Amino acid sequence: MLLVWIWSRTRGIALFQRDDTLIAGLLFGGEIACIFFGLSLITATHMAVFLYTAPCFTALGLHWFVPGERLSRAPRAVLCWRFAASRSLSRTAFCTAIPPLRRR
């Protein structure tokens, strides 16, 4: 932290100003905490599938909840392709039996 503060002072970059970066940082930290907690419950293969499909769910959420964001034909095709690719690549991961994880 000290090195970042020194670097920002020499470049004239304000670190502590009132904007929405604190909210974004807290949300990102919450995402990392959820990933860490989730890895104690499922395998890394399943978590990778969830992480790689997250942009698809974000695009669909924007399409449904933000009035100005509409998906045209090309992005819809890309979303379908990504879901199909995730499904085909993770087929073995979801079809294999996973032994229950034990807590230490």
NORVEN-V316050 format. One line per field, one symbol per residue. phi: phi as a letter, one per 20 degrees, with the letter a starting at -180 (. if undefined). psi: psi as a letter, one per 40 degrees, with the letter a starting at -180 (. if undefined). A space follows every 50 residues. Layout:
# NORVEN-V316050
phi: ???
psi: ???
This chain:
# NORVEN-V316050
phi: .fffffffffemeeedcebefffffffffffffffffffedcefffffff ffegfffffffffeddgeeceefffffffffffffffffdgffeeefdff edee
psi: ddddddddddefhhdgihaeddddddddddddddddddeediiddddddd deedddddddddddehdehhhadddddddddddddddddedddeeihhii hhi.
